[in-house]
Amino acid sequence: MSAFTPTFSRLDPQDRPDNLSAAVMNSLSRPIYGRVAWGPLKSFILGGLTFGILPLFAWPSALARFITAEQQQFWHLLEWLSIRTGDKDAQRLRDAVQKNGGPSPTLWLFPLLCIGFFAANFMANSNISRLNWDYIARTAYAPGYLRFHHPLSELFRNWNLCLSVAFFLHWLSVRMHVARVNRMIGGINAILLRQQLPPLPSYGVGIGLRPAWMIAGLIGLAFGAVWAIPAAFAGAVHQRYCRRTSSRIRAELALRVSTALARQRPPINIPMPHGFRLVCRNPLCGHTIAGGAAFCPRCGTPVPRAEIA
């Protein structure tokens, strides 16, 4: 009798799971929770009660926390691209994202130091006993023709100037971060094109012309708070990026991951994350689009074929 030697072969399932890819998609689709941006009503009330000081402490801190969480999600994506494609550009972008920090504190700390200097200089040469809350409030928010003849007029002119510069610098900080993210998207697009995947568009937040914010700023200006106008622009771009633009960018990146896995042969089965949302590309719309839809139900903008589930 001849001996029989059995042979063994391993058959992988067609829809095999990929835990790393699933983790990347879940990371990109996960909302960034916390107090990442103030609305116009909260900013108007708390900013008015604190003469514009509280938003200057809260907004940069919240933006820094948001950028840190966002960069972790971008790093996960670029690490996945680096492992999956071996592309050196993905490794370079991954290292660059890891090194980038939040907004520089010098963009908003210097004007506050100026305010402290002017306040200390005034109190050193004035009657401190007259500086009570009611006295300062009536001076800060009095009509312009009263403030110019008030003993504290010089202090509050300097106050408005420094606060205006500080809010402008926060507006500039948000815009600079959006520019950094767009440069990263440009690097990712080069990798996506080499993988025959559709690129991402560039994103912006505008200059901050939002009706609710402008109304709050004009109300503050009517009461003599000149800093309310640059604060309205800064708060508008901050809120738009944290609550809308960043979510759209991360959703588009998650879609590219899903498309890459679906095109692979055999395909890899990755369930769509629960928090995943596809939004309209029309910057004036931003409506949520259901999976599989070919057009936005609100404005009719077509969904690119690569984004249709």
C-alpha positions as CSV (number, residue, x, y, z in Angstrom):
1,M,0.0,0.0,0.0
2,S,1.2,3.5,-0.8
3,A,1.2,6.2,2.0
4,F,-1.3,9.1,1.6
5,T,0.0,12.5,2.5
6,P,-2.8,15.0,2.9
7,T,-2.3,18.6,1.7
8,F,-3.5,21.6,3.6
9,S,-4.5,25.0,2.1
10,R,-5.7,28.1,3.9
11,L,-8.6,29.9,2.4
12,D,-9.1,33.5,3.6
13,P,-12.7,34.8,3.5
14,Q,-13.4,37.3,0.7
15,D,-14.8,39.9,3.2
16,R,-12.0,39.6,5.7
17,P,-11.9,42.1,8.6
18,D,-9.2,44.7,8.9
19,N,-9.1,46.0,12.5
20,L,-6.5,48.7,11.7
21,S,-8.5,50.2,8.9
22,A,-11.7,50.1,11.0
23,A,-9.9,51.9,13.8
24,V,-8.7,54.7,11.3
25,M,-12.2,55.1,10.0
26,N,-13.7,55.3,13.4
27,S,-11.1,57.8,14.5
28,L,-11.8,60.1,11.6
29,S,-15.6,59.9,12.0
30,R,-15.5,60.4,15.7
31,P,-16.7,63.9,16.7
32,I,-14.4,66.0,18.8
33,Y,-16.4,66.6,22.0
34,G,-16.0,69.4,24.5
35,R,-16.3,73.1,24.6
36,V,-14.4,73.7,21.3
37,A,-16.2,76.8,20.2
38,W,-18.5,79.5,21.7
39,G,-21.6,80.7,20.0
40,P,-22.4,84.4,19.4
41,L,-24.9,84.6,22.4
42,K,-22.5,83.2,24.9
43,S,-19.6,85.3,23.6
44,F,-21.7,88.4,23.7
45,I,-22.8,87.9,27.3
46,L,-19.6,86.7,28.9
47,G,-17.4,89.0,26.8
48,G,-19.5,92.0,27.7
49,L,-19.5,91.2,31.4
50,T,-15.7,90.8,31.5
51,F,-14.9,93.7,29.1
52,G,-13.7,91.3,26.4
53,I,-11.1,89.5,28.6
54,L,-12.7,86.1,29.1
55,P,-13.0,85.1,25.4
56,L,-9.3,85.9,25.0
57,F,-8.4,83.3,27.6
58,A,-11.1,80.7,26.6
59,W,-10.9,80.7,22.8
60,P,-7.2,80.0,22.2
61,S,-7.3,77.3,24.9
62,A,-10.3,75.6,23.3
63,L,-8.7,75.9,19.8
64,A,-5.5,74.3,21.1
65,R,-7.4,71.4,22.6
66,F,-9.4,71.0,19.3
67,I,-6.2,71.1,17.2
68,T,-4.5,68.5,19.4
69,A,-7.4,66.0,19.0
70,E,-7.7,66.7,15.3
71,Q,-4.0,66.1,14.7
72,Q,-4.2,62.7,16.5
73,Q,-6.9,61.7,13.9
74,F,-4.8,63.0,11.0
75,W,-1.7,61.1,12.4
76,H,-3.7,57.9,12.6
77,L,-4.7,58.3,8.9
78,L,-1.1,59.1,7.7
79,E,0.3,56.2,9.8
80,W,-2.3,53.9,8.0
81,L,-1.2,55.3,4.6
82,S,2.4,54.9,5.5
83,I,1.9,51.2,6.5
84,R,-0.4,50.4,3.6
85,T,1.4,52.1,0.7
86,G,5.0,52.5,2.0
87,D,4.9,56.0,0.5
88,K,7.7,58.2,1.8
89,D,5.5,61.3,1.4
90,A,3.0,59.7,3.9
91,Q,5.9,59.2,6.4
92,R,7.0,62.8,5.9
93,L,3.5,64.1,6.4
94,R,3.0,61.9,9.5
95,D,6.1,63.3,11.1
96,A,5.1,66.9,10.2
97,V,1.7,66.5,11.8
98,Q,3.2,65.1,14.9
99,K,5.5,68.1,15.3
100,N,2.9,70.8,14.7
101,G,1.4,72.2,17.8
102,G,-1.6,74.4,18.5
103,P,-1.8,78.1,18.1
104,S,1.1,80.1,19.5
105,P,0.3,81.8,22.8
106,T,2.3,84.8,21.7
107,L,-0.5,85.7,19.3
108,W,-2.8,86.6,22.1
109,L,-0.6,87.0,25.2
110,F,1.2,90.1,24.0
111,P,-1.9,92.4,23.8
112,L,-3.0,91.2,27.3
113,L,0.4,92.2,28.6
114,C,-0.1,95.6,27.0
115,I,-3.5,95.9,28.7
116,G,-1.9,95.1,32.1
117,F,0.8,97.7,31.4
118,F,-1.7,100.4,30.6
119,A,-3.9,99.5,33.6
120,A,-0.9,99.5,36.0
121,N,0.4,102.8,34.6
122,F,-3.0,104.4,35.1
123,M,-3.5,103.2,38.6
124,A,0.0,104.4,39.5
125,N,-0.9,107.9,38.5
126,S,-4.6,108.1,39.4
127,N,-7.0,108.0,42.3
128,I,-7.4,104.2,42.9
129,S,-10.4,104.8,45.2
130,R,-12.5,105.9,42.3
131,L,-11.9,102.7,40.4
132,N,-15.1,100.6,41.2
133,W,-17.1,98.3,38.9
134,D,-19.9,100.8,38.3
135,Y,-17.5,103.6,37.5
136,I,-15.5,101.5,35.0
137,A,-18.7,100.0,33.4
138,R,-20.3,103.3,32.8
139,T,-17.1,104.5,31.2
140,A,-16.4,101.5,29.1
141,Y,-19.9,101.2,27.6
142,A,-20.9,104.9,27.6
143,P,-21.6,106.7,24.3
144,G,-18.5,108.0,22.5
145,Y,-19.0,111.7,23.3
146,L,-19.0,110.9,27.0
147,R,-15.9,108.7,27.0
148,F,-13.8,111.3,25.3
149,H,-14.4,113.7,28.2
150,H,-14.0,111.0,30.9
151,P,-11.0,110.7,33.2
152,L,-10.6,107.1,32.1
153,S,-10.8,107.8,28.4
154,E,-7.1,107.2,27.7
155,L,-7.2,103.9,29.5
156,F,-10.2,102.6,27.5
157,R,-8.8,103.8,24.2
158,N,-5.7,101.7,24.9
159,W,-8.0,98.9,26.1
160,N,-10.0,98.8,22.9
161,L,-6.9,99.0,20.8
162,C,-5.2,96.1,22.6
163,L,-8.3,93.9,22.6
164,S,-8.9,94.6,18.9
165,V,-5.3,93.5,18.1
166,A,-5.7,90.4,20.3
167,F,-8.9,89.3,18.6
168,F,-7.4,89.9,15.2
169,L,-4.4,87.7,16.1
170,H,-6.8,84.9,17.2
171,W,-8.6,85.3,13.8
172,L,-5.2,85.1,12.1
173,S,-4.4,82.0,14.2
174,V,-7.4,80.1,12.9
175,R,-6.7,81.1,9.3
176,M,-3.1,80.0,9.6
177,H,-4.2,76.6,10.9
178,V,-6.7,76.2,8.0
179,A,-3.8,77.0,5.6
180,R,-1.6,74.3,7.3
181,V,-4.4,71.7,7.0
182,N,-4.8,72.6,3.3
183,R,-1.1,72.1,2.8
184,M,-1.4,68.7,4.4
185,I,-4.4,67.9,2.2
186,G,-2.3,68.8,-0.8
187,G,0.3,66.3,0.3
188,I,-2.3,63.6,0.9
189,N,-3.8,64.3,-2.6
190,A,-0.5,63.4,-4.2
191,I,-0.6,60.1,-2.4
192,L,-4.2,59.5,-3.3
193,L,-3.6,60.2,-7.0
194,R,-0.8,57.6,-7.0
195,Q,-3.3,55.1,-5.5
196,Q,-5.9,56.0,-8.2
197,L,-8.2,57.6,-5.6
198,P,-10.0,61.0,-6.0
199,P,-8.3,64.0,-4.4
200,L,-9.9,66.2,-1.8
201,P,-10.8,69.8,-2.5
202,S,-9.3,72.8,-0.6
203,Y,-11.3,74.2,2.3
204,G,-11.7,77.6,3.8
205,V,-13.6,79.4,6.6
206,G,-14.1,82.8,5.0
207,I,-13.3,86.0,6.8
208,G,-16.1,85.6,9.4
209,L,-19.1,87.4,8.0
210,R,-21.9,85.6,9.8
211,P,-25.2,87.3,10.5
212,A,-25.5,86.3,14.2
213,W,-21.9,87.3,15.0
214,M,-22.2,90.6,13.1
215,I,-25.3,91.5,15.0
216,A,-23.5,90.8,18.3
217,G,-20.5,92.8,17.2
218,L,-22.6,95.8,16.1
219,I,-24.5,95.8,19.4
220,G,-21.2,95.9,21.3
221,L,-20.0,98.7,19.0
222,A,-23.1,100.7,19.8
223,F,-22.2,100.6,23.4
224,G,-18.6,101.7,22.8
225,A,-16.9,98.3,22.7
226,V,-14.8,98.7,19.5
227,W,-13.2,95.3,20.1
228,A,-16.6,93.6,19.6
229,I,-16.2,93.8,15.8
230,P,-12.8,92.0,15.5
231,A,-14.1,89.6,18.2
232,A,-17.1,88.8,16.0
233,F,-14.9,88.0,13.0
234,A,-12.6,85.8,15.2
235,G,-15.4,84.0,16.9
236,A,-17.1,83.3,13.6
237,V,-14.1,81.7,11.9
238,H,-13.3,79.7,15.1
239,Q,-16.8,78.3,15.3
240,R,-17.1,77.5,11.6
241,Y,-13.9,75.6,11.5
242,C,-14.4,73.6,14.7
243,R,-18.1,72.7,14.1
244,R,-18.3,72.4,10.3
245,T,-15.1,72.6,8.2
246,S,-13.0,70.1,10.2
247,S,-15.8,67.6,10.4
248,R,-16.2,67.8,6.6
249,I,-12.5,67.3,6.0
250,R,-12.3,64.2,8.3
251,A,-15.4,62.8,6.7
252,E,-13.9,63.1,3.2
253,L,-10.7,61.4,4.4
254,A,-12.8,58.5,5.9
255,L,-14.5,58.1,2.6
256,R,-11.1,57.8,0.8
257,V,-10.2,55.0,3.3
258,S,-13.5,53.3,2.6
259,T,-13.1,53.6,-1.2
260,A,-9.5,52.2,-1.0
261,L,-10.7,49.2,0.9
262,A,-13.7,48.6,-1.4
263,R,-11.4,48.7,-4.5
264,Q,-9.1,46.1,-3.1
265,R,-9.3,42.5,-4.5
266,P,-10.6,40.7,-2.6
267,P,-12.4,43.6,-0.9
268,I,-12.2,44.2,2.8
269,N,-15.4,44.5,4.7
270,I,-15.3,47.6,7.0
271,P,-18.7,48.6,8.5
272,M,-19.5,52.3,8.2
273,P,-18.9,54.0,11.6
274,H,-21.9,55.1,13.5
275,G,-20.8,58.7,13.7
276,F,-20.0,59.0,10.0
277,R,-21.7,61.8,8.1
278,L,-21.5,62.8,4.5
279,V,-22.3,66.5,4.0
280,C,-22.9,68.5,0.9
281,R,-19.9,70.1,-0.8
282,N,-21.8,73.3,-1.5
283,P,-20.2,75.8,1.0
284,L,-23.6,77.6,1.3
285,C,-25.4,74.4,2.1
286,G,-23.6,71.8,4.2
287,H,-26.6,69.6,4.6
288,T,-26.2,66.0,5.8
289,I,-26.6,63.5,2.9
290,A,-27.8,59.9,3.4
291,G,-25.5,57.1,2.3
292,G,-26.1,56.1,-1.3
293,A,-27.7,59.4,-2.3
294,A,-26.5,60.8,-5.6
295,F,-27.7,64.4,-4.9
296,C,-28.0,66.7,-1.9
297,P,-31.7,66.7,-0.9
298,R,-31.6,70.5,0.0
299,C,-29.7,72.2,-2.9
300,G,-29.4,69.4,-5.5
301,T,-25.6,69.4,-5.7
302,P,-24.4,66.1,-7.1
303,V,-22.3,63.8,-4.9
304,P,-19.0,62.7,-6.5
305,R,-19.2,59.1,-7.6
306,A,-16.3,58.1,-5.4
307,E,-18.4,59.2,-2.4
308,I,-21.5,57.2,-3.1
309,A,-21.7,54.1,-0.9
